[in-house]
Amino acid sequence: SGGVVVKKIEQGALNDQTRMRDGFIITKVNGKPVNNLDELKKVVGQQTQITISGIYPGYSEIFEYPLDLSNNDQ
């Protein structure tokens, strides 16, 4: 339960640095649970190195995507 659904991946760090696809459900950032967009924004904050964890609907495997946001203009 909970999480943030990725509706559409645009140009930027997610597109450039990961293989994340639309529909991915973000459940944690740097190991901290996120249940909505406000919590996601709060956990990410000003951090430049994050790891997004979550699942794709229909799969039980947890996927992790490390991101470097230090040069992100988006």
ChimeraX commands (.cxc) that place a marker at each C-alpha (Angstrom):
marker #1 position 0.00,0.00,0.00 radius 0.5
marker #1 position 1.11,3.56,-0.56 radius 0.5
marker #1 position 3.70,4.82,-2.97 radius 0.5
marker #1 position 3.83,7.30,-5.82 radius 0.5
marker #1 position 2.92,6.20,-9.35 radius 0.5
marker #1 position 5.14,7.51,-12.15 radius 0.5
marker #1 position 2.63,8.63,-14.77 radius 0.5
marker #1 position 4.97,9.85,-17.53 radius 0.5
marker #1 position 8.74,10.09,-17.68 radius 0.5
marker #1 position 9.87,13.26,-19.39 radius 0.5
marker #1 position 13.37,14.43,-20.32 radius 0.5
marker #1 position 15.68,14.71,-17.32 radius 0.5
marker #1 position 17.50,12.58,-14.78 radius 0.5
marker #1 position 15.02,9.68,-14.69 radius 0.5
marker #1 position 15.08,9.35,-18.46 radius 0.5
marker #1 position 18.83,9.87,-18.78 radius 0.5
marker #1 position 20.09,7.74,-15.87 radius 0.5
marker #1 position 17.59,4.92,-15.42 radius 0.5
marker #1 position 15.52,2.38,-17.27 radius 0.5
marker #1 position 12.45,3.34,-15.24 radius 0.5
marker #1 position 9.22,3.14,-17.19 radius 0.5
marker #1 position 5.81,4.75,-16.86 radius 0.5
marker #1 position 3.67,3.00,-14.26 radius 0.5
marker #1 position 6.52,2.37,-11.82 radius 0.5
marker #1 position 5.40,2.73,-8.20 radius 0.5
marker #1 position 7.97,4.50,-6.01 radius 0.5
marker #1 position 7.78,3.06,-2.50 radius 0.5
marker #1 position 11.05,4.31,-0.98 radius 0.5
marker #1 position 13.75,6.92,-1.51 radius 0.5
marker #1 position 17.08,6.22,0.18 radius 0.5
marker #1 position 15.34,3.52,2.20 radius 0.5
marker #1 position 12.65,5.87,3.57 radius 0.5
marker #1 position 9.03,4.98,2.75 radius 0.5
marker #1 position 7.02,7.42,0.63 radius 0.5
marker #1 position 3.23,7.26,0.43 radius 0.5
marker #1 position 2.44,10.40,-1.56 radius 0.5
marker #1 position 4.05,13.16,-3.60 radius 0.5
marker #1 position 4.56,15.47,-0.62 radius 0.5
marker #1 position 6.50,12.77,1.25 radius 0.5
marker #1 position 8.56,12.06,-1.89 radius 0.5
marker #1 position 9.51,15.73,-2.23 radius 0.5
marker #1 position 10.36,15.96,1.48 radius 0.5
marker #1 position 12.60,12.87,1.43 radius 0.5
marker #1 position 14.43,13.98,-1.74 radius 0.5
marker #1 position 14.78,17.58,-0.52 radius 0.5
marker #1 position 18.14,18.99,-1.56 radius 0.5
marker #1 position 19.91,15.63,-1.80 radius 0.5
marker #1 position 21.95,15.07,-4.93 radius 0.5
marker #1 position 22.52,11.30,-4.61 radius 0.5
marker #1 position 19.37,9.24,-4.19 radius 0.5
marker #1 position 18.19,5.69,-4.75 radius 0.5
marker #1 position 14.57,5.21,-5.74 radius 0.5
marker #1 position 13.03,1.83,-4.87 radius 0.5
marker #1 position 9.71,0.42,-5.97 radius 0.5
marker #1 position 7.76,-2.03,-8.04 radius 0.5
marker #1 position 6.01,-2.39,-11.36 radius 0.5
marker #1 position 2.35,-3.47,-11.27 radius 0.5
marker #1 position 2.08,-7.22,-11.79 radius 0.5
marker #1 position 5.63,-7.95,-10.59 radius 0.5
marker #1 position 6.80,-8.80,-7.09 radius 0.5
marker #1 position 10.46,-7.92,-7.66 radius 0.5
marker #1 position 11.72,-4.67,-6.13 radius 0.5
marker #1 position 13.66,-2.46,-8.51 radius 0.5
marker #1 position 16.20,0.16,-7.42 radius 0.5
marker #1 position 17.34,3.14,-9.46 radius 0.5
marker #1 position 20.30,5.23,-8.26 radius 0.5
marker #1 position 20.24,8.85,-9.41 radius 0.5
marker #1 position 22.76,11.68,-9.41 radius 0.5
marker #1 position 20.83,14.95,-9.29 radius 0.5
marker #1 position 23.87,17.20,-8.91 radius 0.5
marker #1 position 23.81,18.37,-12.55 radius 0.5
marker #1 position 20.07,18.14,-13.13 radius 0.5
marker #1 position 18.68,21.22,-14.86 radius 0.5
marker #1 position 15.12,19.83,-14.92 radius 0.5
marker link #1:1,2 radius 0.2
marker link #1:2,3 radius 0.2
marker link #1:3,4 radius 0.2
marker link #1:4,5 radius 0.2
marker link #1:5,6 radius 0.2
marker link #1:6,7 radius 0.2
marker link #1:7,8 radius 0.2
marker link #1:8,9 radius 0.2
marker link #1:9,10 radius 0.2
marker link #1:10,11 radius 0.2
marker link #1:11,12 radius 0.2
marker link #1:12,13 radius 0.2
marker link #1:13,14 radius 0.2
marker link #1:14,15 radius 0.2
marker link #1:15,16 radius 0.2
marker link #1:16,17 radius 0.2
marker link #1:17,18 radius 0.2
marker link #1:18,19 radius 0.2
marker link #1:19,20 radius 0.2
marker link #1:20,21 radius 0.2
marker link #1:21,22 radius 0.2
marker link #1:22,23 radius 0.2
marker link #1:23,24 radius 0.2
marker link #1:24,25 radius 0.2
marker link #1:25,26 radius 0.2
marker link #1:26,27 radius 0.2
marker link #1:27,28 radius 0.2
marker link #1:28,29 radius 0.2
marker link #1:29,30 radius 0.2
marker link #1:30,31 radius 0.2
marker link #1:31,32 radius 0.2
marker link #1:32,33 radius 0.2
marker link #1:33,34 radius 0.2
marker link #1:34,35 radius 0.2
marker link #1:35,36 radius 0.2
marker link #1:36,37 radius 0.2
marker link #1:37,38 radius 0.2
marker link #1:38,39 radius 0.2
marker link #1:39,40 radius 0.2
marker link #1:40,41 radius 0.2
marker link #1:41,42 radius 0.2
marker link #1:42,43 radius 0.2
marker link #1:43,44 radius 0.2
marker link #1:44,45 radius 0.2
marker link #1:45,46 radius 0.2
marker link #1:46,47 radius 0.2
marker link #1:47,48 radius 0.2
marker link #1:48,49 radius 0.2
marker link #1:49,50 radius 0.2
marker link #1:50,51 radius 0.2
marker link #1:51,52 radius 0.2
marker link #1:52,53 radius 0.2
marker link #1:53,54 radius 0.2
marker link #1:54,55 radius 0.2
marker link #1:55,56 radius 0.2
marker link #1:56,57 radius 0.2
marker link #1:57,58 radius 0.2
marker link #1:58,59 radius 0.2
marker link #1:59,60 radius 0.2
marker link #1:60,61 radius 0.2
marker link #1:61,62 radius 0.2
marker link #1:62,63 radius 0.2
marker link #1:63,64 radius 0.2
marker link #1:64,65 radius 0.2
marker link #1:65,66 radius 0.2
marker link #1:66,67 radius 0.2
marker link #1:67,68 radius 0.2
marker link #1:68,69 radius 0.2
marker link #1:69,70 radius 0.2
marker link #1:70,71 radius 0.2
marker link #1:71,72 radius 0.2
marker link #1:72,73 radius 0.2
marker link #1:73,74 radius 0.2
view
